[in-house]
């Protein structure tokens, strides 16, 4: 794999931010804004991509003056300067990358959902390194994305705090054969200490009240059900080439330790930082170098206790489902992801209860036959079928035909 060039003011790294109006994208722009405030030009922002939020994209374009912007929503009004090329419509992001990206660029892939998979593949085929914050790219299409990255000799650097922690800790190894297992941490979300009965009565507001992180509604619900951690376990399988038995998760409510790597000799390396997404984003954007940045710093004087506990898989069955998906392979990841998206939307719409999210995913996994994944069309076919079956289970819950 080609090593990343070192960052300097003389040769800034060209960057595209996909999902620029979301929480990851805005945090990445905050990192770039901080470099600019210090008079450092280590990055050149070439393109911004967004799904629906035209007004925020306009504001970003005015502030950062990229060469191009892409908006998936072709109907939203959008005004930019004459020097900024605008791409609109379903394939806008891919079209922007095809025209403006070049080998060695860095693409921060933070678009939410299955729509973010194709831009990742386009960027890889061009030869761009990927700072990956789109879970679906690996959960649903890891069998395509990782081989494509290897063929193109591009780097995939994880942005999720847990995977980025493992990425940093694994730099101490010469071979993955030295690793006994990796462990991702989970805050436990708002229901960490709640009983099954309390979780069954949970309201949307309850589930959206995350104790540590400020995120969008989909990711916040996933964190409450630990579906987010399940998705991350599947991601870790693809990112690091580890089988299910060597990937684990543990509850850590302070969200200070983001990941552990246990080596064969008994040594354990951990990465610690305050819960601030700008830290892993900046690490991914600057790797292999490190610079000062805007994220919060760890106050060791205030650090009193770090608590850890095993995950109760009866209350949080998502973790068991994730290991099943890893062991099953094929289209199971696409089915898992699609069913969860349908179930979370149904919960946020008030159509099903909180515990029925995991039940919908489990039933969909049982109902949809697993197929091989050789092309992006295979991924989308499994995704579409899973959405139909998941909607059927949601309807059955709503109509009272089945119980959780």
N, C-alpha and C positions, 0 to 999 in steps of 0.2 A: 504494500500500500504506500502511495506517495506521501511523504511527510508534509505537514502543513508548513507554508512559508511563515517566517517570523513577521510579526506585525511591526510596522514602523510608520512614522509620519510621511516618509518619502514614498512608500509603496503601500497605501492603505488597502485593506481587504475589502473587496467588493461584496456587498451583502444584499440579499433579498429577504424581506420579512413577509411571510404568508400567514394571514390571520392577524394582521397588524392592529386591528381595532379591538381584539380580545385581550384578556388579561396577560397572556404571555407576550403578545405583540407589543402592547403598551409598556410592559416592563422592559422589553428589549430596547425600545426607543428611549426609555429613561436611562438605560445604560449608555446608549450612544450620545444622548444629551449631556451626560456627565463628562464623557470624554471631551466633547466639544467645549463645555464650560471651562475645562482646564487647558483649552487651546491645543488639544491633541487630535490629529486627523488620522487616526489609525483605521478608520472605517470609511468607506464610501457607500452610502445607501443608494442602490441602483433602482430597486423596485419595491412597491408595497402591494399586497393583495388582501382583499377582504371579501366577505360574503354579502352582507346586507347593509352595513352601517356606512352609508354614503357620506353623511355629514362629518363623521369622525375621520374618514379617509381623506376628505377634502382638507380638514384642518391639519392632518399629518403631512399631506403633500405641500401645503403652504409653508409649514415650518421647516421640513427637511429637504424639499425640492428634489425628489428622486427623478430619474429619467423617465420612469413609467409607473403607472398604477393600474391595477386590475380589480374590477368589481363584478362579482358573479351575478348580482341582481341587475338585470339590464334595464329595468324600468325606473330605478331611483334617480332623481335629478343629481347631477354631478358637475361641478365647475372647478376647473384647474387652470393653471397658467399655460400659455401656448408652448412652453418648453417641455411640458410633461405629456408623454404619449399615454392615451387612455385606452384600455381594453375592457370590453363589456361582454357579459353573457356567460353561459355555462362553462365554456372553455377558456375564459379570459386569462386565468392565472397561467395555464399551460402555454397559451399564446405569448404572454409576456416573457416567460422564461425562454421559450424557443427563440424569440427575437433578440433578447437583451442579455441573457446569461451566457457565460463562457466557462471553459474548464478552469477549475481552481476557485471559482466563486463559492461563497457560503450561502446556503439557503436555509433560513430558519423556518421550519415547517410546523406551523402552529394552527392550521385550519382544523376546525372541529368536524369530526364525522368522516364517513367513507369518501366524501368528496375531496378530502385531502390526500387520498392515496395516489391518484394519477399524477398530480404535480410533483410528488416525491420521486416517482419513477422517471418523469420527464427530466427533472433536475439531475438525477443520477446518470441518465443516459448522456446528458450534456457533459458530465464530468464534474459537477458541483459537489462539494462536501455538504453534508446535511446535518444541521443542528436540529435534532428530531424531538418535537413536542406533540406530534400527532400519533396517538396511540393506535388508531385503526390501521396505520400503515404496516405495523408489525403484527398486531393481534389478528387482523383479517388477512393480511397479504405478506406476512413474513417470509413465506416460502418463495415469493417472487422478489421481494425487495432486497433481502440479504444477498442472494446470488447475483443480482444485478449490480449491487454495490461492489461486490468482489470482482466481478468482470470489469467494471469501469475503474477500479482502483481508486475509489473515493471513500472518504471516512464518514461514518455515521456516528455522531457524537450525541449522546442522550442529553436532553434538557430537563426532563422530570427530575426532581430533586433526588429521588431515591436511586434512579439509574445513573445519574450523574455522580452520585456518591460512590457507587460501585465502580464506575468507570475510573474515577480517581484512585480508588484503593487498588484496583487491579493493575495499575501501572507498576506495582511492586513485583509482579509475577513475570517470569519468562515464558510460562506455558500455563494454559488453563488446567493442565493435568496436576498442577500444584495446588489447585483450589479444592477444598473439601466441599464447601457450599457458600452461597451468598444469601444474605438475609436483608430483606427490605423492611423498613419500619413503617408503621401506620399509627396515626394519632388515635385511632379508635372512633373518631367522629363524635357526633352528639349523643349517640346511643351506646357508648362504650360500657357504661355501668347500668344500662336499662335491661329489664327483663323482657322476655318474649311477649308477654301480655302488654307491657308498656309500649314496645315497638309496634305491636299490632294496632294500637290506638294512636300512633304518632300522626301528627298533622303535617301538612306541607311546611308550615312555618317551623315546626320542630326540626324537621329534616334539613332545612336550609340554614339552621343556626350552627355553623361549624365553629368549634372552639379554638382553632388555630389559624386556618388559612382563609383568605378571602378569594373566592373563585366564582365562576359562572354557575347558574343553577344546575346544569347537567352534571358537571364535575362534583358539585357540592352534594348532590343526591348520591352519586356514585361513592363518594367518601363516606357518607352515612351508612350505606349498605355494605361497604368494603368491596363493592364491585370495582371501584377504582384500583384497589390493591390487587384484585384478581386480574384485571387487565394488565397491571404492571408485572405480575408474575409471568404472564404469557409473553409480554415484551422482553423480560429478562432472559427467557428461554431463547429467543431469537437473537437478541443483542450479543449475548455472551456464549451462545452455543452450549448451554447446560441443560441436562435432562431434568425432569420434574423433581427427582429425589434430591437434587443439589440446589434447589431454590426454595426459600422459605420466607415467611413474614412474621413479624412480631409487633405487638402493640407497644408504642412508646409515646405517651400522651404529650410530652413536652415538645416533641418535634424538633429536637436539637441534633440527635444522631439520625442520619438519613439512610445509612446502610452500613452493613458489616460484610467483610470478606474473611472467612475462616480458611486458613491454609492447612495443609496436611500435617505440618509440624506442630500444630496447636496454636500458632500465632493468629491473632485476630486484628485486622485493621478496620478502623471505622472513620467515617467522615462526619464532622460536626460543624454546624453553622446555625445561626438563628433562622427561623422559618420566614425566609425572604427569597422569592423566586428570582430576584435579580442576581443572586449569587450563582446558582447553576447556569443561568442564561449567560452571564458574563464569562464564566469558565468555558462554556461551550463555544462562545464566539471568539475567545482569545486563545484557546488551547493551541499549542502547548505552553503559552506564556501566562503570566499572572501580573495584574496591575491593580492599583487602587480603584475603587468603584463606589457606587452610591448605596450599596446594600448595607444593612445593619451588621455590626460586628459583635462577636460573642463577648459577653461580659463575664469573665471567669469569676470575678469577685461575687457576682450575684448568682452564680451557678451552684445551687445547693444539692439538689437530688436529680437523678435520672432514673425514671421508673420504666420497667419492662414487664410484659406479661404475655403469655401465649394467647392466641386468638381463639375465642370460643366459636367453634365451627358449627355448633347447633344454632346459635343466634346469627351467625354470619356464614351461611353456607356458600357464599361466593368463592371462598378460598378453596374449598373442595372441588367446586366446579372448575376452577382455573386449572388445578392439577389434572383433572379429567381431560380438559381441552388439550393441554400439552401432551399428555400421553396418547390421545386419540389422533392428533395431527390432522392433516388434510384441511377440509373446509370447516372444521369444528370452531376455529377461532372466529371466522366470519359469521357463523351462526350465533355464537355467543354474543358477539358485539352487537349484531343487528337486533337480537331479541332484547338485549338490555336497553338499547336506545328506545325501542317501542315501549317497553315496560316503564322506563323512567318518564317518558312523555305522558303515558297514561296516568301515572301517579301525580305528576305535576298538574294534569288536567282534572284531577280529583275523581278519576274513574276507578282506580283500584287502590287498595291499601298498601302500606309500606312493605309488609312482608311478602306481598304478592309480586313484587319486583323479582326477587330471587326465584320464586315459584314459577313465574312465567319463563324465565331464562332456562331453568332446569327442564321444564316440560318441553320447551322448544328444542333443546338439545336432544332430548329423547325422541322427538317426533320427526326431526329432519335427518335424513340419511347423509352420512359423511361421504364426500367425494374428494378426489385428488384436486390439487390447486396447481395448475401449470401456467395459467394465463390470468390476466386481470378480469377477463370475461367470466372465468370460473368463480372468482371472488364475488363479482357482482351477482351472478346467478344464485350462489348460496345465500348471499345477503338478501336478495329479493324474496326467495322462498322462505327464509327464516322470518322475515317481516310479516309475510302473510300468515304463517302459522302462529306467530306471537300475537298478532291482532286477533286471531281466533280465540286464543286463550284469554286475552283481555276481555273480549266480548262475553266469554263464558263466565268470567268472574262478575262482570257487570250484571249479567242476567241471572246470576245466582245458580248457574248450572253446575259449577264446581266451587269448592272451597280451597283455601290456602293449604 
